[in-house]
Amino acid sequence: MSAGPKPIPLSRPYRAAGELENLEQVLASDHAHGDGRFTVQATERLRDISGAPDVLLTTSGTHALEMSTRLIGAGPGDEIILPSFTFPSAANAIVLAGATPVFVDIDPATGNLDPNSVQEAIGPRTRAISIMHYGGVPADVTALECIARDAGILILEDNAHGLGVQGQGVRLGTIGVTAAQSFHDTKNIHCGEGGALLINDPTMLLSAEIMREKGTNRSQYLRGQVDKYSWAQIGSSYLPSELNAAVLTCQLAEFDTIQTLRHRIWDRYASELAAWADAAGVALMDPPGGLHAAHLFFLLLPSPALQREFLEHLHRAGIGAAFHYVPLHTSAAGQLYGRTPVALDRSERFAERLVRLPLWPSMSDDDVDRVIAAVTAFTVPSLLRSAASRR
Ligand SMILES: *Cc1c(COP(=O)(O)O)cnc(C)c1O
């Protein structure tokens, strides 16, 4: 029996140099809890990469989002607008604070928040807009900032995909009063599970430190600013272990290398799939101005039936392709906790046609060749195509 070629997963965590040595140092140091030497190093590096004035490492991107809604004091009676096409954590963060998520539609090309849909959803209860940059492609920041300013509301940023993206006058992670980063092992930089809260409004820093340290002012105590620490406000344990920070430090040291490797693969997909996509009526990810984080590469099939067929075709070839977010307004929890003022056709159409291709830094040229060969071997049946174009 001959084994077929090895399957190519959708994503695979990067191994950075020095991880085991750093872990050994932490374990030998008797300081494995948070806020040690590696936390300091990772925090400094994140400040450099993002341009955010203040950074706090957190236990996850989800927890950074939870801190964000609590830090702006969102609560019962408040609404926060967010795209339906996003990860559930952005909505959970709102519901856990007692506020209501209001789902709106996206730009059908990028999957990012559509500013007009945001504008239409603003009402007297709106406290904030929660924005996400899909694939690290900047959302329409100029329009969204203008809307937020006019309405007197805040922007919260979920930058899980877009660490370090800057250009055309935007720097992702510095747009919201806060921004959340994720270091889950499917993200560009990882430490297993982890995250960071970027704080762009300095008046929130002290409160964020307390919230992250179980509601105590222990950080101030450790800096010698108070002589005892105590329960100061509501908080939780959002502070990651030094073990996570030890790995994160190594990953961040190789950030430029990781990004170069990811962009190389992304660029190959974009150029080598273009002719096939054109002939098949498939739209390839096409970031405005070419700005993105090479976090993912997506394509949009002409119809939901073709999405299913294409996924099955790739899985048979051992290619770990995947769909993405089920729109939150159609999910069980989204219907229970959220509000959806208008139909969100574009989010539904986007999700039911989208397919992501494998993209991870240590993919070999051979792996990329195999993905491209499998993709271009898929011929869109002409009958289905004309049916799709009539829809
Ligand atoms: C991964 C991700 C999160 C959650 O981050 P965790 O670190 O896994 O909690 C939130 N939002 C988006 C857009 C993500 O991709």
The ligand as a MOL file (V3000), in Angstrom:
LIG
                    3D

  0  0  0     0  0            999 V3000
M  V30 BEGIN CTAB
M  V30 COUNTS 15 15 0 0 0
M  V30 BEGIN ATOM
M  V30 1 C -8.0980 34.6250 16.5710 0
M  V30 2 C -9.0370 35.7560 16.5880 0
M  V30 3 C -9.6060 36.2290 17.7770 0
M  V30 4 C -9.4350 35.5220 19.0920 0
M  V30 5 O -8.1250 35.4390 19.5210 0
M  V30 6 P -7.7310 34.3170 20.6100 0
M  V30 7 O -6.3220 34.6900 20.9390 0
M  V30 8 O -7.8420 32.9960 19.9380 0
M  V30 9 O -8.6390 34.4600 21.7540 0
M  V30 10 C -10.4200 37.3320 17.7210 0
M  V30 11 N -10.6840 37.9540 16.5650 0
M  V30 12 C -10.1750 37.5250 15.3980 0
M  V30 13 C -10.4980 38.2690 14.1460 0
M  V30 14 C -9.3500 36.4080 15.3660 0
M  V30 15 O -8.8750 35.9770 14.2000 0
M  V30 END ATOM
M  V30 BEGIN BOND
M  V30 1 1 1 2
M  V30 2 1 2 3
M  V30 3 2 2 14
M  V30 4 1 3 4
M  V30 5 2 3 10
M  V30 6 1 4 5
M  V30 7 1 5 6
M  V30 8 2 6 7
M  V30 9 1 6 8
M  V30 10 1 6 9
M  V30 11 1 10 11
M  V30 12 2 11 12
M  V30 13 1 12 13
M  V30 14 1 12 14
M  V30 15 1 14 15
M  V30 END BOND
M  V30 END CTAB
M  END
